[in-house]
Amino acid sequence: NKCKMDHLVKVITAAVINSDGMRIFESFMLDGNISGKTAQSAADDIERSLKLLKSVVGDDWRIFGVVADSGGGTSGPAVFPLLSEKDGLLSPFAKLVRCLMHALNLMLQKAMDNTVGSQGIKKDTCVQMVFLCVQLYDAIKQAGGLALVDEFHTAATEELVNNDEFIEEIQQFSPGAYEDFVADLTMKNDMEDIDVGDLGEAVDEILREDDSNAPATEDDLSASEPREESGEESEEESEFVIGADDLVGFRQLNKPNALRWGSMYPAIKAVLKHFARFYSMAVLVKKSEQIKRRVKKSSNISNIVKYADELLKLMKKRADLEDTECPGTFYTQLLFLEGIGDWFYIRMLNCVMGTHQRYGEDGYGLTSYLWHVGSYILKGYVDKITEDTLRNDPEVKPYFEKYFENVDKIPRLGDIREGGREWYDRLPRAFQIGMRKAFNDHIDSVWRHDPVLTLLVSGPVALAHPFIRLLKHVRDGHSRDVFPFPSGSVNIPYFQADVDVGEFLQWVTSEADLSKVLEELDEVFDLLVDYAEEGANVDVPATLGAEGKYDKLVAFFHQKLDGLACQAQKIENHVHQMMLNSKNNKGEARRTWLCWIRSFITRRFN
């Protein structure tokens, strides 16, 4: 909703043959017309848009798949049944795929809500601590630009190198953070003497400039949409820059949003790597006499102090404040989240954003043919989230060693609510329960059921061929339960994982009505049987023979199966474009026209 107008963006992906005779996919935004917030209004709006398209290009086409979000009044599960009731819009075998980016974020959100808590105003959680680190950085940058960021960074580094009292303080509650700092500070022996008084001079300088920023509100302390970066930083890398000859502060540290793990995870990595510097910067804010004298004269300085106060409170939190060996509570929890991300979660997110290997960049996001096995692999990771596996499995242990080093120093306090060792004993299991709940609701319910299961015949032949043999077994009148499921494992390079073929097939077909899959494949099923028995592979043209035997099958894959995306990021990008276009009070038609220009020129809005 922008300018009091709701809009619903529709993006069409079409299977086409280009001028070179190549099978490709092209996508374009149909429109972003005004729509209500109910499933019925969305379905009616989609019908109007598709009828308009039919009036231009003809009526000899159908929709074979719909990709949409899992939640909300206009979610895929709510709208799809209403579209199915409308004449001439959807193929009888049309499939609904819920956006996997949304589903994976929901998995993590549910797991975090079940354990470490969420992000928000006045919430004492590890993810809110991450947000406040970024907020402190932003406040410093708004007050004095990158020059002041560098002043704070330099002064914080000097304290961590030369101030023994300060070093002892941070080693008490986050020894691992100080070790990271030392390892990262490759220029330590070459450092020039730094005058911490420079920080005061920098504060004096910014106060001589006109301060037009309003004081911070409570909203500034909560999660927000990722901010737009200024042009002056657009060429910087999205990471910290620390040179050997000088000390340069942070660059492009974007505000994290717990509902968008693509922004949260880099922020967690940055805060863990530079935890000691963030702590040092916050302490310097509190100790600076120049800042104390000027809090009431500048809203910018007031913001810096406010965020430093909130941040130090969270950074210093420990299960037992009297135990000098007890590490920081939220620092330790972030180590667990980092381990989950490094182990499998970020790789699975990246796989969602991949490209169909047959179509190159034209196949961006069109990897639904891989996500039956991808879901199985993801389930395997979730099943392994137990303390025994995280501590002892040789393939998993390296990701959590630092976390357990901290956990083992946390004392038992007798009650899980006190946040002692008892709480961490429960963490892996509780995290697993949250992830599994969202997995069952948003992933398992899609990829193990007809008609989406049909896409597997177009997948990796190591899995597609035995699946086709199973379908033939059922078509010949035999029960699935007596099928001789194959033994042995195959490697799926896309996911960098090995899969037991028999176990996978039993799992992925146990909930499906295979007779419906057979019905959809009827027109090409005899070809599919030959495809499996002859060891043919559409990705290896040499295996298809020279007589064009499999041309009909290749066309079926292209026209009816391969064009279904596994995520709606392409749609989301057009949604954000619509929002930008509406900022200057542009109406419905002008917003759509501007998006058309972008959509038709770039073709693929990645």
C-alpha positions in Angstrom: 0.0 0.0 0.0 1.4 3.4 -1.1 -0.4 6.7 -1.4 -3.6 5.0 0.0 -3.6 2.6 -3.0 -3.2 -1.2 -2.8 -1.6 -2.8 -5.7 -1.0 -6.4 -6.8 2.0 -7.1 -9.1 1.6 -9.9 -11.7 4.8 -11.2 -13.4 4.4 -13.6 -16.4 7.1 -16.1 -17.2 6.6 -17.6 -20.7 8.3 -20.5 -22.5 9.4 -19.2 -25.9 11.7 -20.2 -28.8 14.0 -17.4 -29.8 15.2 -16.4 -33.2 18.1 -18.8 -33.0 15.7 -21.7 -32.3 16.8 -22.0 -28.7 14.3 -22.8 -26.0 14.3 -20.0 -23.4 12.1 -18.3 -20.8 11.2 -14.6 -20.8 9.6 -12.7 -17.9 7.7 -9.4 -17.9 5.5 -7.6 -15.5 1.9 -7.7 -16.7 0.7 -4.9 -14.4 0.5 -3.7 -10.8 -3.2 -2.7 -10.8 -5.0 -1.7 -7.6 -6.3 -4.6 -5.7 -7.9 -5.2 -2.3 -6.4 -7.2 0.5 -8.7 -10.3 0.3 -8.1 -13.5 -1.6 -11.3 -12.9 -3.7 -10.3 -9.4 -4.7 -6.8 -10.6 -5.7 -8.3 -13.5 -7.7 -10.7 -11.1 -9.5 -7.9 -8.7 -10.3 -5.7 -11.5 -11.7 -8.6 -12.6 -13.9 -9.1 -9.1 -15.3 -5.4 -8.8 -16.1 -5.1 -12.2 -17.8 -8.3 -11.6 -19.8 -6.8 -8.3 -21.1 -3.6 -10.2 -22.1 -5.7 -12.8 -23.9 -7.5 -10.1 -25.8 -4.1 -9.0 -27.2 -2.2 -12.3 -27.8 -5.1 -14.7 -28.3 -6.6 -17.5 -26.2 -4.5 -20.5 -27.0 -2.4 -20.6 -23.8 -2.9 -21.5 -20.2 -1.2 -20.9 -16.8 0.7 -24.0 -15.7 2.0 -22.7 -12.4 1.5 -20.0 -9.8 4.2 -18.8 -7.4 3.2 -16.7 -4.4 3.9 -16.1 -0.8 2.7 -18.4 1.9 1.0 -15.9 4.3 -1.4 -13.0 4.2 -4.9 -12.5 2.8 -3.6 -12.7 -0.8 -1.3 -15.7 -0.2 -1.0 -18.4 -2.8 -2.9 -21.0 -0.7 -5.8 -18.6 -0.4 -5.9 -17.3 -4.0 -5.1 -20.4 -6.0 -8.3 -22.3 -5.3 -10.4 -19.2 -6.4 -8.3 -19.0 -9.6 -9.0 -22.7 -10.3 -12.7 -22.0 -10.3 -12.5 -19.4 -13.0 -12.9 -20.7 -16.6 -10.1 -20.7 -19.0 -7.3 -19.3 -16.8 -5.4 -22.3 -15.3 -4.4 -25.6 -16.9 -6.1 -28.6 -15.2 -2.7 -29.5 -14.0 -1.7 -26.1 -12.8 0.6 -26.1 -9.7 1.0 -23.8 -6.8 4.5 -23.2 -5.4 4.9 -21.2 -2.2 7.9 -19.0 -2.3 10.9 -20.8 -0.8 12.7 -17.6 0.2 9.6 -16.8 2.3 9.5 -20.4 3.6 13.1 -20.5 4.6 12.9 -17.2 6.4 9.8 -18.4 8.2 11.8 -21.5 9.3 14.4 -19.3 11.0 11.8 -16.9 12.4 9.8 -19.7 14.1 13.0 -21.2 15.4 14.2 -17.9 16.8 10.8 -17.0 18.3 11.0 -20.4 20.0 14.4 -19.8 21.5 16.5 -16.6 21.4 13.5 -14.2 20.8 12.7 -11.6 18.2 13.8 -8.1 17.2 12.0 -5.1 18.5 11.7 -2.0 20.8 12.9 -2.7 24.3 13.5 -6.4 23.7 16.5 -7.9 25.4 17.5 -10.3 22.6 20.7 -11.1 20.7 19.1 -10.0 17.4 18.1 -6.7 18.9 21.7 -6.3 20.1 22.8 -6.7 16.5 20.3 -4.1 15.3 21.6 -1.6 18.0 25.2 -2.1 16.8 24.2 -1.0 13.4 22.0 1.7 14.8 25.0 3.1 16.7 27.0 3.1 13.6 24.3 4.9 11.7 23.9 7.5 14.4 27.7 8.2 14.3 27.6 8.4 10.6 24.6 10.8 10.5 26.3 13.0 13.1 29.7 13.4 11.4 29.8 11.3 8.2 32.4 8.6 7.5 35.1 10.9 9.0 33.5 10.5 12.5 33.0 6.8 12.0 36.7 6.5 11.4 37.5 8.6 14.4 35.5 6.3 16.7 36.9 3.2 15.0 40.5 4.5 15.5 39.9 5.4 19.1 38.2 2.1 19.9 41.1 0.2 18.3 43.6 2.2 20.4 41.8 1.3 23.6 41.7 -2.4 22.7 45.4 -2.4 22.0 46.9 -0.2 24.8 44.4 0.0 27.7 45.1 -3.0 29.9 42.1 -2.2 32.2 39.8 -2.1 29.1 41.2 -5.3 27.7 40.6 -7.1 31.0 37.0 -5.8 31.1 36.1 -7.2 27.7 38.0 -10.4 28.3 35.8 -11.1 31.3 32.5 -11.3 29.6 33.5 -12.0 25.9 37.0 -13.5 25.8 36.3 -15.0 22.3 35.5 -11.5 21.0 38.8 -10.1 22.1 40.6 -13.0 20.6 38.9 -12.3 17.3 39.9 -8.7 17.6 43.6 -9.6 18.1 43.5 -12.0 15.2 42.0 -9.4 12.9 44.4 -6.6 13.9 47.2 -7.5 11.6 48.6 -4.0 11.7 49.0 -4.0 15.5 52.8 -3.8 15.6 52.9 -1.0 13.0 50.2 1.2 14.6 51.1 4.8 15.1 50.2 6.5 18.4 46.6 7.6 18.4 45.3 10.6 20.2 41.9 9.7 21.7 41.5 13.5 22.1 40.9 13.6 18.3 37.5 12.2 19.0 36.6 15.2 21.0 37.8 17.5 18.3 35.7 15.7 15.8 32.6 16.1 18.0 33.3 19.8 18.3 33.6 20.1 14.6 30.2 18.5 13.8 28.5 20.8 16.4 29.7 23.8 14.5 27.6 22.6 11.6 23.9 23.1 11.3 22.0 20.3 13.0 18.6 19.7 11.3 18.0 16.2 12.5 15.1 15.5 14.8 15.7 13.5 18.0 15.4 9.8 17.8 12.0 8.2 18.5 11.3 4.7 19.9 10.7 3.6 16.3 14.4 4.2 15.7 15.2 1.4 18.2 13.2 -1.2 16.4 13.5 -3.2 13.2 12.9 -1.5 9.9 13.1 -2.0 6.2 16.6 -2.1 4.8 17.7 1.5 4.2 18.8 2.9 0.9 22.6 3.6 0.8 23.8 7.0 -0.4 25.6 7.3 -3.6 28.9 8.1 -2.0 29.1 4.6 -0.6 27.8 2.7 -3.6 31.2 1.4 -4.7 32.3 0.2 -1.3 32.2 -3.5 -0.5 29.6 -4.6 1.9 32.1 -5.6 4.6 34.5 -4.0 7.1 37.6 -2.5 5.6 40.7 -2.5 7.8 44.0 -1.6 6.2 47.6 -2.2 7.4 48.6 1.5 7.0 45.6 3.2 8.4 42.5 2.5 10.5 39.3 2.8 8.5 35.9 2.5 10.1 32.9 0.3 9.0 31.3 0.7 5.5 27.8 0.0 4.3 26.7 -1.8 7.5 23.0 -2.3 6.6 20.2 -2.4 9.1 19.3 -6.1 9.7 15.7 -7.3 9.6 15.0 -10.6 11.4 12.3 -11.4 8.8 14.9 -11.1 6.0 17.8 -13.3 6.8 19.7 -12.1 3.8 20.2 -8.9 5.8 20.4 -10.4 9.3 23.1 -13.0 8.7 25.8 -10.6 7.4 25.1 -8.3 10.3 25.5 -11.1 12.8 28.8 -12.1 11.2 30.0 -8.5 11.3 29.0 -8.0 15.0 30.6 -11.2 16.1 33.8 -10.4 14.2 34.0 -6.9 15.5 32.2 -7.3 18.9 35.1 -5.9 20.8 35.2 -2.8 18.7 31.5 -2.2 19.0 31.8 -2.5 22.7 34.8 -0.2 22.8 33.0 2.4 20.7 29.9 2.3 23.0 32.1 2.7 26.1 34.0 5.6 24.5 30.7 7.4 23.9 29.9 7.1 27.6 33.3 8.2 28.8 33.8 11.1 26.4 33.6 14.4 28.2 33.1 16.3 25.0 30.0 14.2 24.3 28.6 14.6 27.8 28.8 18.4 27.6 27.0 18.5 24.3 24.2 15.9 24.6 21.5 18.6 25.0 22.9 20.8 22.2 22.7 18.2 19.4 20.1 15.6 18.6 22.7 13.7 16.7 24.9 13.4 19.8 21.8 12.5 21.8 21.1 9.6 19.4 24.6 8.3 19.8 24.4 8.3 23.6 20.9 6.6 23.5 22.0 3.8 21.3 25.3 3.3 23.2 23.3 3.0 26.5 21.0 0.4 25.0 23.8 -1.5 23.4 26.0 -1.7 26.5 23.1 -3.1 28.5 22.7 -6.0 26.1 26.4 -6.6 25.6 27.1 -6.8 29.3 24.3 -9.3 30.0 25.6 -12.6 31.5 23.9 -15.5 33.3 26.0 -14.9 36.4 27.5 -11.4 36.8 29.7 -12.5 39.7 31.4 -15.2 37.7 34.2 -13.6 35.7 34.5 -16.7 33.5 30.9 -16.6 32.4 30.7 -15.3 28.8 28.2 -12.8 27.5 24.7 -14.2 27.0 23.8 -12.7 23.7 27.3 -13.1 22.3 27.0 -16.8 22.9 23.6 -17.0 21.3 24.8 -15.2 18.2 27.6 -17.9 17.9 24.8 -20.5 17.7 23.0 -18.6 15.0 26.2 -18.1 13.1 26.9 -21.9 13.3 23.5 -22.7 11.8 24.0 -20.3 9.0 27.6 -21.4 8.2 26.6 -25.1 8.4 23.7 -25.2 6.0 21.2 -22.4 6.1 23.0 -19.8 3.9 23.9 -22.4 1.4 20.2 -23.4 1.1 19.2 -19.8 0.7 21.7 -19.4 -2.1 20.4 -22.6 -3.8 16.9 -21.0 -3.8 18.3 -18.1 -5.8 20.0 -20.4 -8.4 19.5 -20.8 -12.1 18.1 -23.7 -14.2 21.1 -25.3 -15.8 19.4 -25.9 -19.2 18.5 -22.2 -19.7 21.3 -20.2 -18.2 20.4 -16.8 -17.0 17.0 -17.1 -18.6 16.3 -19.8 -16.0 16.9 -17.6 -12.9 14.8 -18.9 -10.1 13.4 -21.7 -12.2 14.8 -24.5 -10.0 11.6 -26.1 -8.9 12.7 -29.3 -10.6 15.4 -29.6 -7.9 13.5 -28.8 -4.8 11.9 -32.2 -4.1 15.4 -33.4 -3.3 16.3 -30.0 -1.9 13.5 -30.3 0.6 14.7 -33.8 1.6 18.3 -32.5 2.1 17.0 -29.5 4.1 14.9 -31.9 6.3 18.1 -33.9 6.9 19.8 -30.8 8.3 16.9 -30.0 10.5 16.8 -33.5 11.9 20.5 -33.2 12.9 20.0 -30.2 15.1 20.7 -32.0 18.4 23.4 -31.2 20.9 25.0 -34.6 20.4 25.4 -34.0 16.6 26.5 -30.4 17.0 29.1 -31.4 19.5 30.4 -34.6 18.1 29.6 -35.1 14.4 33.0 -34.5 12.7 31.3 -32.8 9.7 29.2 -30.5 11.9 31.4 -29.9 15.0 33.7 -27.3 13.4 30.8 -24.9 13.0 29.9 -24.9 16.7 33.2 -25.4 18.5 33.4 -21.7 19.5 29.7 -21.8 20.7 30.3 -24.8 22.9 33.5 -23.3 24.3 31.3 -20.5 25.6 28.5 -22.7 26.7 30.8 -24.9 28.8 31.8 -21.8 30.8 28.2 -20.9 31.7 27.2 -22.1 35.2 24.0 -24.0 36.1 21.5 -21.8 38.0 18.9 -24.4 38.8 16.0 -23.0 36.7 15.9 -22.7 32.9 14.3 -19.3 33.2 17.5 -17.9 34.8 19.4 -18.3 31.6 22.1 -20.6 32.9 23.5 -23.7 31.4 20.0 -25.4 31.6 18.8 -22.9 29.0 21.5 -23.8 26.6 21.0 -27.5 27.1 17.5 -27.0 25.7 18.5 -24.6 22.8 19.2 -27.1 20.0 16.1 -29.1 20.6 13.8 -26.1 20.9 15.4 -24.5 17.8 14.8 -27.8 15.9 11.2 -27.8 16.9 10.6 -24.3 15.6 12.3 -25.0 12.3 10.5 -28.3 11.8 7.1 -26.7 12.4 7.7 -24.1 9.6 9.2 -26.7 7.4 6.1 -28.9 7.7 3.8 -26.0 7.1 5.5 -24.3 4.2 7.8 -26.8 2.5 6.9 -30.4 3.2 3.2 -29.6 2.3 4.3 -28.5 -1.2 7.1 -30.7 -2.5 5.8 -34.1 -1.5 2.4 -33.7 -3.0 0.8 -33.9 -6.4 0.7 -32.1 -8.7 4.1 -30.5 -7.8 5.7 -33.9 -7.6 5.3 -34.2 -11.4 8.3 -31.8 -11.8 10.6 -34.5 -10.5 10.6 -36.3 -13.9 12.5 -33.2 -15.3 15.0 -33.3 -12.4 18.5 -35.0 -12.0 18.3 -38.3 -13.9 19.8 -40.2 -11.0 16.5 -39.5 -9.2 14.2 -39.0 -12.2 14.8 -42.4 -13.8 14.0 -44.5 -10.7 11.0 -42.2 -10.1 9.7 -42.9 -13.6 10.2 -46.6 -13.0 8.1 -46.3 -9.8 5.4 -44.6 -11.8 5.4 -47.4 -14.4 5.2 -49.9 -11.6 2.1 -48.2 -10.3 0.5 -47.8 -13.7 1.0 -51.5 -14.3 -1.3 -52.2 -11.4 1.2 -52.8 -8.6 1.3 -51.2 -5.2 3.9 -48.6 -4.4 4.6 -50.4 -1.2 6.0 -53.5 -3.1 8.2 -51.5 -5.4 11.9 -52.5 -5.2 13.3 -49.1 -4.1 16.9 -48.8 -5.2 19.8 -48.8 -2.8 22.9 -46.6 -2.9 23.7 -42.9 -2.7 24.2 -40.3 -5.4 25.8 -36.9 -5.2 23.6 -33.8 -6.0 26.2 -31.2 -7.0 23.7 -28.3 -6.9 23.3 -28.8 -3.1 26.8 -30.3 -2.4 25.1 -33.2 -0.8 24.8 -37.0 -1.1 21.4 -38.5 -1.1 20.2 -42.1 -0.5 18.0 -42.7 -3.6 15.7 -45.3 -2.1 15.1 -43.4 1.1 14.5 -40.2 -0.9 11.9 -41.8 -3.2 10.1 -43.4 -0.3 9.9 -40.1 1.6 8.9 -37.9 -1.4 6.2 -40.2 -2.7 4.6 -41.3 0.6 2.0 -38.6 0.8 1.3 -38.2 -3.0 -1.5 -39.6 -5.2 0.7 -41.1 -7.9 -2.4 -41.7 -10.1 -2.8 -37.9 -10.5 0.9 -37.7 -11.5 0.4 -40.4 -14.1 -2.7 -38.6 -15.4 -0.7 -35.4 -16.0 2.1 -37.3 -17.7 -0.1 -39.5 -19.8 0.7 -37.8 -23.2 4.4 -38.4 -22.8 4.6 -41.4 -20.5 5.7 -44.0 -23.0 8.6 -41.6 -23.9 9.4 -41.2 -20.3 9.7 -45.0 -19.8 12.1 -45.1 -22.7 13.9 -42.1 -21.3 14.5 -44.0 -18.1 15.3 -47.4 -19.5 17.7 -46.0 -22.2 19.5 -43.8 -19.7 18.7 -40.6 -21.7 19.3 -37.2 -20.2 17.9 -33.9 -21.6 20.9 -32.1 -20.2 23.2 -34.3 -22.3 22.0 -34.0 -25.9 24.2 -36.8 -27.1 22.1 -39.3 -25.1 18.9 -38.3 -26.9 19.9 -39.8 -30.3 19.8 -38.1 -33.7 16.3 -39.1 -34.8 14.4 -36.5 -32.7 12.8 -39.3 -30.6 12.7 -37.2 -27.5 11.8 -33.8 -29.1 8.2 -34.1 -27.8 9.5 -34.8 -24.3 11.9 -31.9 -24.4 9.1 -29.6 -25.5 6.8 -31.0 -22.7 9.5 -30.2 -20.1 10.0 -26.7 -21.5 6.4 -25.7 -21.9 4.7 -27.3 -18.9 7.3 -28.1 -16.2 10.5 -26.1 -16.3 9.1 -22.6 -16.2 7.8 -22.8 -12.6 9.9 -20.8 -10.2 10.6 -21.9 -6.7 10.6 -18.4 -5.2 9.0 -15.0 -5.9 12.0 -12.8 -5.7 11.5 -11.6 -9.2 8.0 -10.5 -8.2 9.3 -8.9 -5.1 11.7 -6.7 -7.1 8.8 -5.4 -9.2 6.8 -4.8 -6.0 9.7 -2.6 -4.7 9.8 -0.8 -8.0 6.1 -0.1 -7.7 6.7 1.4 -4.3 9.5 3.6 -5.6 7.3 4.8 -8.5 4.5 5.7 -6.1 6.6 8.0 -3.9 5.8 11.1 -6.0 2.1 10.5 -5.9 2.0 8.7 -9.2 -1.3 7.0 -9.9 -2.0 3.4 -10.8 -1.4 3.7 -14.5 1.8 5.7 -14.4 3.3 3.3 -11.8 2.6 0.4 -14.1 4.0 2.2 -17.1 7.3 3.0 -15.4 7.6 -0.6 -14.3 6.9 -1.8 -17.8 9.9 0.2 -19.0 12.1 -1.4 -16.5 10.6 -4.9 -17.0 10.7 -4.9 -20.8 14.2 -3.4 -21.1 15.9 -5.7 -18.6 13.7 -8.7 -19.4 14.9 -10.5 -16.3 14.5 -8.3 -13.2 17.0 -10.2 -11.0 
